[in-house]
Amino acid sequence: NAGVMQNPRHLVRRRGQEARLRCSPMKGHSHVYWYRQLPEEGLKFMVYLQKENIIDESGMPKERFSAEFPKEGPSILRIQQVVRGDSAAYFCASSTYRGRDEQFFGPGTRLTVL
Amino acid sequence: AQTVTQSQPEMSVQEAETVTLSCTYDTSESDYYLFWYKQPPSRQMILVIRQEAYKQQNATENRFSVNFQKAAKSFSLKISDSQLGDAAMYFCAYRSASTSGSRLTFGEGTQLTVNP
């Protein structure tokens, strides 16, 4: 039973480019959460999605950031026109349909903006 | 809004000894979950232990146990017989038990060093 998968594991972008981070939840999980970890800090909630729905995006920056979880395929966190302050580790977690069960984390994507 | 505070940025322990990591939180809710996660250098987040607020009994998982003081809003992690592999960043986290409260709120972390 594969765990939560994230790709790429490392992503380097220049300022102004777009970053796309992918997350495939565990089998049977229909709830996905994205968290961001800035250097030397704890994880901060960004967005919570179910299939085809954004449930809670209160932690998402208002501009340049978007997330989706389509009916088919992985969840995507998209960052447009990246800036150096976007450099961080982005973690995805998934849980079962009940949404209150334990969240299982992926290995994270480390984004570096040059 | 809920907040989680870890007042110890760094801790160290001798191998085979016991260490306690502190965590306090603030919430107005009565039903919630508390967690300790371990993040080794690989950065993978690993669940160490969880506690349901409605349970008075402290959770234990092998060498890991918690001291949950609901009235004081305190949730400390005790690691017994510390091993070199326990060296990592440890995060305390809170999650509401309400149907809409699925996000995890993390503390800033405690870096644990285990000395041989």
Interface residues (C-beta under 8 A of the other chain):
Chain A: H31 Y33 Y35 E41 G42 L43 K44 F45 Y48 I55 D56 G59 A89 F91 A93 S95 G99 R100 E102 Q103 F105 P107 G108 R110
Chain B: Y37 S42 R43 Q44 M45 I46 L47 R50 F91 A97 T99 S100 S102 R103 L104 T105 F106 G107 E108 G109
